[in-house]
Amino acid sequence: MTIAPVDLNTAGPADLAAVLPLAMAFYAEDGLSTDERALRRNLSVLLASPMARVAVVQLEDQLLGFAVTTTSFGLEDGLIAELEDLFVVPMARGQGLGGRLIADSVVWAREQGCRSLELVVAPSSRDVGRLLDYYRAHGFLDEGRRLISRPL
């Protein structure tokens, strides 16, 4: 399927109702169990935060995908950005929309003064090998670091 030219925009607080179904579809597809209330609450914060960018690709009034990029500051690298979530609806995949969202995250991160753009590919993600290849093709390097977490 060929997608007509789509717009890439920044989503804001008024877009919560439009972006939330995409976030829910993304989490369901990846088998993550975050419930709708938590996604709504967290997405609401991200949409209003100057430390985050929620970008959307859309064809007229239909959202086809989104990306969430945030910033943080650390001793080692200073200001960095993380591409936290990237999702394109299945019927619109293979048209370069994910690449456009990644490129937008790169531009935004540079504008914020970030030294790098990072992302996490969870080992539980579907088709991890394909995801790693996809992100490598978009300039990401696997430095072999491991992210470990402690639930609080």
ROROVO-809487 format. One record per atom (N, C-alpha, C): residue number from 1; x, y, z. Coordinates in nm, 4 decimals. Layout:
REM residues N
+-----+----------+----------+----------+
|   n |        x |        y |        z |
+-----+----------+----------+----------+
| NUM |        X |        Y |        Z |
...
+-----+----------+----------+----------+
//
This chain:
REM residues 152
+-----+----------+----------+----------+
|   n |        x |        y |        z |
+-----+----------+----------+----------+
|   1 |   0.0829 |  -0.1178 |   0.0000 |
|   1 |   0.0000 |   0.0000 |   0.0000 |
|   1 |   0.0873 |   0.1240 |   0.0000 |
|   2 |   0.0621 |   0.2164 |  -0.0881 |
|   2 |   0.1359 |   0.3419 |  -0.0923 |
|   2 |   0.0566 |   0.4474 |  -0.0173 |
|   3 |   0.1249 |   0.5158 |   0.0721 |
|   3 |   0.0627 |   0.6195 |   0.1522 |
|   3 |   0.0866 |   0.7533 |   0.0839 |
|   4 |  -0.0194 |   0.8340 |   0.0702 |
|   4 |  -0.0059 |   0.9690 |   0.0160 |
|   4 |   0.0851 |   1.0488 |   0.1091 |
|   5 |   0.1335 |   1.1645 |   0.0633 |
|   5 |   0.2195 |   1.2454 |   0.1508 |
|   5 |   0.1526 |   1.2703 |   0.2860 |
|   6 |   0.2297 |   1.2494 |   0.3902 |
|   6 |   0.1776 |   1.2657 |   0.5255 |
|   6 |   0.2463 |   1.3837 |   0.5920 |
|   7 |   0.1804 |   1.4379 |   0.6921 |
|   7 |   0.2355 |   1.5475 |   0.7699 |
|   7 |   0.3015 |   1.4920 |   0.8945 |
|   8 |   0.4079 |   1.5579 |   0.9388 |
|   8 |   0.4723 |   1.5260 |   1.0647 |
|   8 |   0.4560 |   1.6480 |   1.1534 |
|   9 |   0.3958 |   1.6297 |   1.2696 |
|   9 |   0.3660 |   1.7405 |   1.3597 |
|   9 |   0.4042 |   1.7052 |   1.5021 |
|  10 |   0.4130 |   1.8095 |   1.5841 |
|  10 |   0.4313 |   1.7913 |   1.7270 |
|  10 |   0.2937 |   1.7802 |   1.7907 |
|  11 |   0.2739 |   1.6782 |   1.8702 |
|  11 |   0.1485 |   1.6628 |   1.9439 |
|  11 |   0.1602 |   1.7383 |   2.0761 |
|  12 |   0.0487 |   1.7917 |   2.1209 |
|  12 |   0.0445 |   1.8636 |   2.2472 |
|  12 |  -0.0665 |   1.8085 |   2.3348 |
|  13 |  -0.0897 |   1.8709 |   2.4488 |
|  13 |  -0.1913 |   1.8220 |   2.5424 |
|  13 |  -0.3289 |   1.8010 |   2.4798 |
|  14 |  -0.3665 |   1.8833 |   2.3835 |
|  14 |  -0.4985 |   1.8697 |   2.3204 |
|  14 |  -0.5093 |   1.7443 |   2.2341 |
|  15 |  -0.3960 |   1.6784 |   2.2063 |
|  15 |  -0.3942 |   1.5609 |   2.1194 |
|  15 |  -0.3989 |   1.4286 |   2.1957 |
|  16 |  -0.4165 |   1.4342 |   2.3261 |
|  16 |  -0.4149 |   1.3129 |   2.4080 |
|  16 |  -0.5126 |   1.2074 |   2.3564 |
|  17 |  -0.6353 |   1.2454 |   2.3285 |
|  17 |  -0.7373 |   1.1481 |   2.2858 |
|  17 |  -0.7025 |   1.0840 |   2.1523 |
|  18 |  -0.6290 |   1.1546 |   2.0668 |
|  18 |  -0.5918 |   1.0996 |   1.9365 |
|  18 |  -0.4691 |   1.0084 |   1.9455 |
|  19 |  -0.3747 |   1.0427 |   2.0314 |
|  19 |  -0.2489 |   0.9661 |   2.0397 |
|  19 |  -0.2645 |   0.8427 |   2.1288 |
|  20 |  -0.3469 |   0.8503 |   2.2309 |
|  20 |  -0.3610 |   0.7397 |   2.3253 |
|  20 |  -0.3953 |   0.6059 |   2.2589 |
|  21 |  -0.4880 |   0.5998 |   2.1627 |
|  21 |  -0.5148 |   0.4696 |   2.0991 |
|  21 |  -0.3925 |   0.4106 |   2.0287 |
|  22 |  -0.3076 |   0.4955 |   1.9723 |
|  22 |  -0.1845 |   0.4446 |   1.9102 |
|  22 |  -0.0905 |   0.3879 |   2.0157 |
|  23 |  -0.0788 |   0.4585 |   2.1282 |
|  23 |   0.0072 |   0.4094 |   2.2365 |
|  23 |  -0.0448 |   0.2757 |   2.2879 |
|  24 |  -0.1753 |   0.2646 |   2.3012 |
|  24 |  -0.2334 |   0.1386 |   2.3486 |
|  24 |  -0.2091 |   0.0260 |   2.2479 |
|  25 |  -0.2228 |   0.0553 |   2.1184 |
|  25 |  -0.1974 |  -0.0453 |   2.0151 |
|  25 |  -0.0515 |  -0.0885 |   2.0168 |
|  26 |   0.0385 |   0.0072 |   2.0349 |
|  26 |   0.1818 |  -0.0219 |   2.0407 |
|  26 |   0.2131 |  -0.1148 |   2.1571 |
|  27 |   0.1623 |  -0.0817 |   2.2745 |
|  27 |   0.1899 |  -0.1636 |   2.3917 |
|  27 |   0.1261 |  -0.3018 |   2.3795 |
|  28 |   0.0075 |  -0.3089 |   2.3232 |
|  28 |  -0.0579 |  -0.4394 |   2.3038 |
|  28 |   0.0212 |  -0.5245 |   2.2052 |
|  29 |   0.0682 |  -0.4640 |   2.0971 |
|  29 |   0.1446 |  -0.5376 |   1.9956 |
|  29 |   0.2742 |  -0.5924 |   2.0530 |
|  30 |   0.3361 |  -0.5160 |   2.1422 |
|  30 |   0.4623 |  -0.5583 |   2.2021 |
|  30 |   0.4422 |  -0.6478 |   2.3240 |
|  31 |   0.3165 |  -0.6733 |   2.3606 |
|  31 |   0.2884 |  -0.7612 |   2.4726 |
|  31 |   0.3165 |  -0.6989 |   2.6081 |
|  32 |   0.3171 |  -0.5664 |   2.6151 |
|  32 |   0.3417 |  -0.4984 |   2.7423 |
|  32 |   0.2101 |  -0.4795 |   2.8160 |
|  33 |   0.2165 |  -0.4835 |   2.9483 |
|  33 |   0.0931 |  -0.4874 |   3.0261 |
|  33 |   0.0551 |  -0.3545 |   3.0908 |
|  34 |   0.1154 |  -0.2446 |   3.0510 |
|  34 |   0.0793 |  -0.1152 |   3.1092 |
|  34 |  -0.0673 |  -0.0877 |   3.0803 |
|  35 |  -0.1427 |  -0.0549 |   3.1838 |
|  35 |  -0.2865 |  -0.0355 |   3.1625 |
|  35 |  -0.3173 |   0.1033 |   3.1054 |
|  36 |  -0.4395 |   0.1166 |   3.0558 |
|  36 |  -0.4801 |   0.2394 |   2.9873 |
|  36 |  -0.4700 |   0.3620 |   3.0781 |
|  37 |  -0.5066 |   0.3487 |   3.2047 |
|  37 |  -0.4991 |   0.4643 |   3.2951 |
|  37 |  -0.3560 |   0.5144 |   3.3097 |
|  38 |  -0.2612 |   0.4221 |   3.3232 |
|  38 |  -0.1203 |   0.4614 |   3.3363 |
|  38 |  -0.0701 |   0.5234 |   3.2062 |
|  39 |  -0.1055 |   0.4633 |   3.0924 |
|  39 |  -0.0639 |   0.5209 |   2.9649 |
|  39 |  -0.1217 |   0.6607 |   2.9475 |
|  40 |  -0.2492 |   0.6789 |   2.9800 |
|  40 |  -0.3142 |   0.8098 |   2.9694 |
|  40 |  -0.2421 |   0.9127 |   3.0575 |
|  41 |  -0.2173 |   0.8755 |   3.1822 |
|  41 |  -0.1514 |   0.9658 |   3.2766 |
|  41 |  -0.0105 |   1.0028 |   3.2275 |
|  42 |   0.0670 |   0.9032 |   3.1883 |
|  42 |   0.2054 |   0.9284 |   3.1463 |
|  42 |   0.2121 |   1.0038 |   3.0141 |
|  43 |   0.1255 |   0.9678 |   2.9207 |
|  43 |   0.1230 |   1.0391 |   2.7929 |
|  43 |   0.0824 |   1.1840 |   2.8132 |
|  44 |  -0.0102 |   1.2085 |   2.9035 |
|  44 |  -0.0527 |   1.3453 |   2.9337 |
|  44 |   0.0655 |   1.4295 |   2.9825 |
|  45 |   0.1469 |   1.3723 |   3.0692 |
|  45 |   0.2656 |   1.4431 |   3.1191 |
|  45 |   0.3633 |   1.4698 |   3.0055 |
|  46 |   0.3886 |   1.3692 |   2.9230 |
|  46 |   0.4828 |   1.3851 |   2.8120 |
|  46 |   0.4363 |   1.4901 |   2.7121 |
|  47 |   0.3083 |   1.4908 |   2.6816 |
|  47 |   0.2551 |   1.5878 |   2.5850 |
|  47 |   0.2705 |   1.7313 |   2.6336 |
|  48 |   0.2766 |   1.7521 |   2.7636 |
|  48 |   0.2885 |   1.8868 |   2.8199 |
|  48 |   0.4320 |   1.9248 |   2.8571 |
|  49 |   0.5247 |   1.8306 |   2.8526 |
|  49 |   0.6595 |   1.8531 |   2.9041 |
|  49 |   0.7526 |   1.9184 |   2.8015 |
|  50 |   0.8266 |   2.0213 |   2.8433 |
|  50 |   0.9287 |   2.0776 |   2.7544 |
|  50 |   1.0513 |   1.9858 |   2.7418 |
|  51 |   1.0585 |   1.8823 |   2.8261 |
|  51 |   1.1701 |   1.7870 |   2.8226 |
|  51 |   1.1386 |   1.6666 |   2.7342 |
|  52 |   1.0270 |   1.6738 |   2.6624 |
|  52 |   0.9851 |   1.5626 |   2.5776 |
|  52 |   0.9261 |   1.6160 |   2.4481 |
|  53 |   0.9344 |   1.5327 |   2.3470 |
|  53 |   0.8683 |   1.5626 |   2.2202 |
|  53 |   0.7863 |   1.4394 |   2.1823 |
|  54 |   0.6612 |   1.4628 |   2.1522 |
|  54 |   0.5758 |   1.3588 |   2.0965 |
|  54 |   0.5452 |   1.4040 |   1.9544 |
|  55 |   0.6023 |   1.3323 |   1.8598 |
|  55 |   0.5810 |   1.3641 |   1.7186 |
|  55 |   0.4826 |   1.2635 |   1.6607 |
|  56 |   0.3993 |   1.3106 |   1.5696 |
|  56 |   0.3027 |   1.2232 |   1.5041 |
|  56 |   0.3114 |   1.2405 |   1.3537 |
|  57 |   0.2877 |   1.1302 |   1.2825 |
|  57 |   0.2704 |   1.1377 |   1.1375 |
|  57 |   0.1233 |   1.1115 |   1.1106 |
|  58 |   0.0682 |   1.1907 |   1.0213 |
|  58 |  -0.0740 |   1.1770 |   0.9960 |
|  58 |  -0.1073 |   1.2069 |   0.8513 |
|  59 |  -0.2119 |   1.1419 |   0.8053 |
|  59 |  -0.2694 |   1.1632 |   0.6734 |
|  59 |  -0.4065 |   1.2226 |   0.6987 |
|  60 |  -0.4203 |   1.3504 |   0.6661 |
|  60 |  -0.5415 |   1.4254 |   0.6976 |
|  60 |  -0.5674 |   1.4151 |   0.8471 |
|  61 |  -0.6792 |   1.3590 |   0.8911 |
|  61 |  -0.7090 |   1.3507 |   1.0337 |
|  61 |  -0.6716 |   1.2166 |   1.0954 |
|  62 |  -0.6117 |   1.1267 |   1.0191 |
|  62 |  -0.5795 |   0.9929 |   1.0688 |
|  62 |  -0.4334 |   0.9852 |   1.1114 |
|  63 |  -0.4102 |   0.9552 |   1.2399 |
|  63 |  -0.2736 |   0.9364 |   1.2873 |
|  63 |  -0.2227 |   0.8001 |   1.2411 |
|  64 |  -0.1017 |   0.7996 |   1.1863 |
|  64 |  -0.0422 |   0.6762 |   1.1353 |
|  64 |   0.0734 |   0.6276 |   1.2214 |
|  65 |   0.1232 |   0.7142 |   1.3079 |
|  65 |   0.2341 |   0.6736 |   1.3928 |
|  65 |   0.2754 |   0.7850 |   1.4858 |
|  66 |   0.3590 |   0.7483 |   1.5832 |
|  66 |   0.4093 |   0.8471 |   1.6780 |
|  66 |   0.5468 |   0.8068 |   1.7282 |
|  67 |   0.6183 |   0.9045 |   1.7803 |
|  67 |   0.7462 |   0.8809 |   1.8467 |
|  67 |   0.7524 |   0.9692 |   1.9699 |
|  68 |   0.8035 |   0.9135 |   2.0790 |
|  68 |   0.8236 |   0.9880 |   2.2022 |
|  68 |   0.9736 |   0.9940 |   2.2273 |
|  69 |   1.0249 |   1.1162 |   2.2399 |
|  69 |   1.1663 |   1.1372 |   2.2685 |
|  69 |   1.1756 |   1.2252 |   2.3924 |
|  70 |   1.2611 |   1.1870 |   2.4858 |
|  70 |   1.2786 |   1.2630 |   2.6091 |
|  70 |   1.4260 |   1.2967 |   2.6286 |
|  71 |   1.4525 |   1.3870 |   2.7211 |
|  71 |   1.5902 |   1.4203 |   2.7546 |
|  71 |   1.6174 |   1.3893 |   2.9005 |
|  72 |   1.7443 |   1.3649 |   2.9287 |
|  72 |   1.7910 |   1.3506 |   3.0664 |
|  72 |   1.9354 |   1.3978 |   3.0716 |
|  73 |   1.9837 |   1.4206 |   3.1908 |
|  73 |   2.1185 |   1.4729 |   3.2084 |
|  73 |   2.1963 |   1.3792 |   3.2988 |
|  74 |   2.3168 |   1.3453 |   3.2561 |
|  74 |   2.4004 |   1.2564 |   3.3367 |
|  74 |   2.5438 |   1.3043 |   3.3423 |
|  75 |   2.6160 |   1.2518 |   3.4343 |
|  75 |   2.7553 |   1.2909 |   3.4547 |
|  75 |   2.8428 |   1.2544 |   3.3356 |
|  76 |   2.8236 |   1.1361 |   3.2801 |
|  76 |   2.9101 |   1.0877 |   3.1727 |
|  76 |   2.8933 |   1.1671 |   3.0428 |
|  77 |   2.7698 |   1.1857 |   2.9988 |
|  77 |   2.7457 |   1.2452 |   2.8670 |
|  77 |   2.6769 |   1.3798 |   2.8697 |
|  78 |   2.6407 |   1.4287 |   2.9851 |
|  78 |   2.5662 |   1.5538 |   2.9886 |
|  78 |   2.4242 |   1.5290 |   2.9406 |
|  79 |   2.3737 |   1.6187 |   2.8584 |
|  79 |   2.2366 |   1.6077 |   2.8100 |
|  79 |   2.2281 |   1.5040 |   2.6981 |
|  80 |   2.1400 |   1.4066 |   2.7152 |
|  80 |   2.1159 |   1.3055 |   2.6121 |
|  80 |   1.9661 |   1.2966 |   2.5861 |
|  81 |   1.9327 |   1.2405 |   2.4731 |
|  81 |   1.7927 |   1.2160 |   2.4394 |
|  81 |   1.7730 |   1.0656 |   2.4279 |
|  82 |   1.6509 |   1.0228 |   2.4571 |
|  82 |   1.6156 |   0.8825 |   2.4381 |
|  82 |   1.4892 |   0.8744 |   2.3549 |
|  83 |   1.4981 |   0.8001 |   2.2463 |
|  83 |   1.3807 |   0.7684 |   2.1673 |
|  83 |   1.3112 |   0.6557 |   2.2412 |
|  84 |   1.2091 |   0.6914 |   2.3174 |
|  84 |   1.1463 |   0.5962 |   2.4092 |
|  84 |   1.0461 |   0.5050 |   2.3409 |
|  85 |   0.9692 |   0.5600 |   2.2516 |
|  85 |   0.8650 |   0.4822 |   2.1853 |
|  85 |   0.8579 |   0.5241 |   2.0391 |
|  86 |   0.8411 |   0.4257 |   1.9517 |
|  86 |   0.8244 |   0.4501 |   1.8082 |
|  86 |   0.7242 |   0.3472 |   1.7576 |
|  87 |   0.6185 |   0.3960 |   1.6954 |
|  87 |   0.5141 |   0.3056 |   1.6482 |
|  87 |   0.4518 |   0.3610 |   1.5215 |
|  88 |   0.4340 |   0.2734 |   1.4239 |
|  88 |   0.3610 |   0.3043 |   1.3008 |
|  88 |   0.2548 |   0.1959 |   1.2866 |
|  89 |   0.1320 |   0.2369 |   1.2552 |
|  89 |   0.0234 |   0.1396 |   1.2414 |
|  89 |   0.0605 |   0.0389 |   1.1319 |
|  90 |   0.0213 |  -0.0873 |   1.1484 |
|  90 |   0.0617 |  -0.1918 |   1.0535 |
|  90 |   0.0336 |  -0.1597 |   0.9064 |
|  91 |  -0.0804 |  -0.1023 |   0.8766 |
|  91 |  -0.1140 |  -0.0765 |   0.7358 |
|  91 |  -0.0272 |   0.0318 |   0.6722 |
|  92 |   0.0464 |   0.1085 |   0.7532 |
|  92 |   0.1294 |   0.2168 |   0.6995 |
|  92 |   0.2789 |   0.1851 |   0.7061 |
|  93 |   0.3139 |   0.0647 |   0.7475 |
|  93 |   0.4552 |   0.0285 |   0.7593 |
|  93 |   0.5177 |   0.0070 |   0.6218 |
|  94 |   0.6488 |   0.0237 |   0.6187 |
|  94 |   0.7218 |   0.0034 |   0.4942 |
|  94 |   0.7186 |   0.1231 |   0.4014 |
|  95 |   0.6703 |   0.2365 |   0.4504 |
|  95 |   0.6587 |   0.3571 |   0.3690 |
|  95 |   0.7564 |   0.4661 |   0.4129 |
|  96 |   0.8446 |   0.4352 |   0.5071 |
|  96 |   0.9426 |   0.5328 |   0.5534 |
|  96 |   0.8956 |   0.6226 |   0.6663 |
|  97 |   0.7779 |   0.5957 |   0.7208 |
|  97 |   0.7258 |   0.6817 |   0.8274 |
|  97 |   0.8071 |   0.6684 |   0.9557 |
|  98 |   0.8486 |   0.5474 |   0.9888 |
|  98 |   0.9343 |   0.5287 |   1.1057 |
|  98 |   1.0651 |   0.6047 |   1.0901 |
|  99 |   1.1221 |   0.5994 |   0.9716 |
|  99 |   1.2450 |   0.6739 |   0.9439 |
|  99 |   1.2261 |   0.8237 |   0.9584 |
| 100 |   1.1118 |   0.8734 |   0.9154 |
| 100 |   1.0829 |   1.0172 |   0.9315 |
| 100 |   1.0716 |   1.0533 |   1.0791 |
| 101 |   1.0083 |   0.9669 |   1.1570 |
| 101 |   0.9963 |   0.9935 |   1.3004 |
| 101 |   1.1329 |   0.9885 |   1.3684 |
| 102 |   1.2187 |   0.8951 |   1.3283 |
| 102 |   1.3542 |   0.8889 |   1.3839 |
| 102 |   1.4314 |   1.0151 |   1.3475 |
| 103 |   1.4248 |   1.0555 |   1.2214 |
| 103 |   1.4952 |   1.1766 |   1.1779 |
| 103 |   1.4461 |   1.2988 |   1.2558 |
| 104 |   1.3168 |   1.3046 |   1.2810 |
| 104 |   1.2618 |   1.4152 |   1.3595 |
| 104 |   1.3176 |   1.4125 |   1.5016 |
| 105 |   1.3286 |   1.2933 |   1.5609 |
| 105 |   1.3851 |   1.2820 |   1.6956 |
| 105 |   1.5301 |   1.3284 |   1.6976 |
| 106 |   1.6050 |   1.2958 |   1.5942 |
| 106 |   1.7452 |   1.3388 |   1.5835 |
| 106 |   1.7526 |   1.4910 |   1.5790 |
| 107 |   1.6709 |   1.5520 |   1.4946 |
| 107 |   1.6719 |   1.6988 |   1.4822 |
| 107 |   1.6341 |   1.7628 |   1.6158 |
| 108 |   1.5279 |   1.7134 |   1.6782 |
| 108 |   1.4842 |   1.7703 |   1.8060 |
| 108 |   1.5930 |   1.7564 |   1.9119 |
| 109 |   1.6558 |   1.6376 |   1.9191 |
| 109 |   1.7617 |   1.6153 |   2.0180 |
| 109 |   1.8781 |   1.7122 |   1.9958 |
| 110 |   1.9169 |   1.7325 |   1.8717 |
| 110 |   2.0246 |   1.8286 |   1.8418 |
| 110 |   1.9842 |   1.9694 |   1.8835 |
| 111 |   1.8608 |   2.0066 |   1.8551 |
| 111 |   1.8127 |   2.1401 |   1.8928 |
| 111 |   1.8143 |   2.1600 |   2.0443 |
| 112 |   1.7976 |   2.0526 |   2.1202 |
| 112 |   1.8010 |   2.0611 |   2.2660 |
| 112 |   1.9440 |   2.0679 |   2.3183 |
| 113 |   2.0422 |   2.0407 |   2.2322 |
| 113 |   2.1819 |   2.0394 |   2.2740 |
| 113 |   2.2305 |   1.9038 |   2.3204 |
| 114 |   2.1580 |   1.7996 |   2.2854 |
| 114 |   2.1959 |   1.6645 |   2.3270 |
| 114 |   2.3180 |   1.6153 |   2.2511 |
| 115 |   2.3980 |   1.5352 |   2.3200 |
| 115 |   2.5178 |   1.4765 |   2.2594 |
| 115 |   2.4886 |   1.3470 |   2.1857 |
| 116 |   2.3788 |   1.2802 |   2.2232 |
| 116 |   2.3455 |   1.1546 |   2.1570 |
| 116 |   2.1961 |   1.1270 |   2.1702 |
| 117 |   2.1502 |   1.0377 |   2.0854 |
| 117 |   2.0132 |   0.9876 |   2.0899 |
| 117 |   2.0233 |   0.8384 |   2.1152 |
| 118 |   1.9643 |   0.7931 |   2.2236 |
| 118 |   1.9699 |   0.6526 |   2.2613 |
| 118 |   1.8318 |   0.5909 |   2.2497 |
| 119 |   1.8288 |   0.4581 |   2.2482 |
| 119 |   1.7028 |   0.3861 |   2.2554 |
| 119 |   1.7283 |   0.2514 |   2.3178 |
| 120 |   1.6218 |   0.1920 |   2.3665 |
| 120 |   1.6294 |   0.0600 |   2.4290 |
| 120 |   1.5475 |  -0.0365 |   2.3443 |
| 121 |   1.6080 |  -0.1477 |   2.3087 |
| 121 |   1.5346 |  -0.2564 |   2.2441 |
| 121 |   1.5237 |  -0.3654 |   2.3495 |
| 122 |   1.4033 |  -0.3850 |   2.3974 |
| 122 |   1.3816 |  -0.4829 |   2.5039 |
| 122 |   1.3961 |  -0.6242 |   2.4486 |
| 123 |   1.4579 |  -0.7134 |   2.5261 |
| 123 |   1.4731 |  -0.8509 |   2.4786 |
| 123 |   1.3390 |  -0.9207 |   2.4595 |
| 124 |   1.2342 |  -0.8659 |   2.5203 |
| 124 |   1.1016 |  -0.9261 |   2.5044 |
| 124 |   1.0291 |  -0.8744 |   2.3807 |
| 125 |   1.0887 |  -0.7760 |   2.3116 |
| 125 |   1.0258 |  -0.7230 |   2.1908 |
| 125 |   1.0147 |  -0.8308 |   2.0845 |
| 126 |   0.9089 |  -0.8202 |   2.0062 |
| 126 |   0.8944 |  -0.9149 |   1.8955 |
| 126 |   1.0043 |  -0.8894 |   1.7928 |
| 127 |   1.0668 |  -0.9944 |   1.7460 |
| 127 |   1.1664 |  -0.9867 |   1.6403 |
| 127 |   1.2795 |  -0.8881 |   1.6717 |
| 128 |   1.3492 |  -0.9124 |   1.7824 |
| 128 |   1.4565 |  -0.8253 |   1.8281 |
| 128 |   1.5631 |  -0.8065 |   1.7200 |
| 129 |   1.5996 |  -0.9139 |   1.6518 |
| 129 |   1.7032 |  -0.9042 |   1.5481 |
| 129 |   1.6654 |  -0.8077 |   1.4382 |
| 130 |   1.5406 |  -0.8131 |   1.3949 |
| 130 |   1.4942 |  -0.7215 |   1.2902 |
| 130 |   1.4964 |  -0.5776 |   1.3411 |
| 131 |   1.4542 |  -0.5571 |   1.4659 |
| 131 |   1.4563 |  -0.4229 |   1.5237 |
| 131 |   1.5983 |  -0.3676 |   1.5313 |
| 132 |   1.6924 |  -0.4503 |   1.5764 |
| 132 |   1.8307 |  -0.4045 |   1.5844 |
| 132 |   1.8835 |  -0.3682 |   1.4462 |
| 133 |   1.8548 |  -0.4502 |   1.3466 |
| 133 |   1.8978 |  -0.4194 |   1.2099 |
| 133 |   1.8358 |  -0.2890 |   1.1601 |
| 134 |   1.7079 |  -0.2700 |   1.1898 |
| 134 |   1.6375 |  -0.1488 |   1.1481 |
| 134 |   1.7029 |  -0.0244 |   1.2087 |
| 135 |   1.7279 |  -0.0288 |   1.3390 |
| 135 |   1.7874 |   0.0880 |   1.4044 |
| 135 |   1.9324 |   0.1096 |   1.3610 |
| 136 |   2.0067 |   0.0036 |   1.3388 |
| 136 |   2.1436 |   0.0197 |   1.2860 |
| 136 |   2.1405 |   0.0889 |   1.1500 |
| 137 |   2.0432 |   0.0536 |   1.0673 |
| 137 |   2.0302 |   0.1169 |   0.9354 |
| 137 |   1.9991 |   0.2662 |   0.9469 |
| 138 |   1.9520 |   0.3086 |   1.0627 |
| 138 |   1.9227 |   0.4501 |   1.0871 |
| 138 |   2.0310 |   0.5166 |   1.1722 |
| 139 |   2.1491 |   0.4543 |   1.1776 |
| 139 |   2.2643 |   0.5175 |   1.2399 |
| 139 |   2.2894 |   0.4869 |   1.3864 |
| 140 |   2.2084 |   0.4026 |   1.4480 |
| 140 |   2.2308 |   0.3679 |   1.5879 |
| 140 |   2.3399 |   0.2618 |   1.5973 |
| 141 |   2.4207 |   0.2700 |   1.7036 |
| 141 |   2.5288 |   0.1742 |   1.7276 |
| 141 |   2.4977 |   0.0944 |   1.8532 |
| 142 |   2.5221 |  -0.0355 |   1.8468 |
| 142 |   2.5062 |  -0.1202 |   1.9646 |
| 142 |   2.6407 |  -0.1231 |   2.0354 |
| 143 |   2.6498 |  -0.0522 |   2.1485 |
| 143 |   2.7745 |  -0.0453 |   2.2238 |
| 143 |   2.7875 |  -0.1576 |   2.3257 |
| 144 |   2.6898 |  -0.2485 |   2.3271 |
| 144 |   2.6970 |  -0.3619 |   2.4171 |
| 144 |   2.6592 |  -0.3321 |   2.5610 |
| 145 |   2.6097 |  -0.2119 |   2.5877 |
| 145 |   2.5679 |  -0.1795 |   2.7236 |
| 145 |   2.4411 |  -0.2551 |   2.7576 |
| 146 |   2.4202 |  -0.2767 |   2.8849 |
| 146 |   2.2977 |  -0.3419 |   2.9305 |
| 146 |   2.2252 |  -0.2491 |   3.0235 |
| 147 |   2.0976 |  -0.2404 |   3.0070 |
| 147 |   2.0135 |  -0.1617 |   3.0947 |
| 147 |   1.9495 |  -0.2586 |   3.1945 |
| 148 |   1.9718 |  -0.2332 |   3.3207 |
| 148 |   1.9065 |  -0.3146 |   3.4228 |
| 148 |   1.8196 |  -0.2194 |   3.5063 |
| 149 |   1.7154 |  -0.2721 |   3.5620 |
| 149 |   1.6266 |  -0.1845 |   3.6389 |
| 149 |   1.5831 |  -0.2519 |   3.7680 |
| 150 |   1.5397 |  -0.1708 |   3.8586 |
| 150 |   1.4891 |  -0.2193 |   3.9869 |
| 150 |   1.3502 |  -0.1598 |   4.0088 |
| 151 |   1.2509 |  -0.2418 |   4.0131 |
| 151 |   1.1155 |  -0.1897 |   4.0399 |
| 151 |   1.1112 |  -0.1227 |   4.1777 |
| 152 |   1.0392 |  -0.0135 |   4.1846 |
| 152 |   1.0255 |   0.0592 |   4.3112 |
| 152 |   0.8822 |   0.0557 |   4.3600 |
+-----+----------+----------+----------+
//
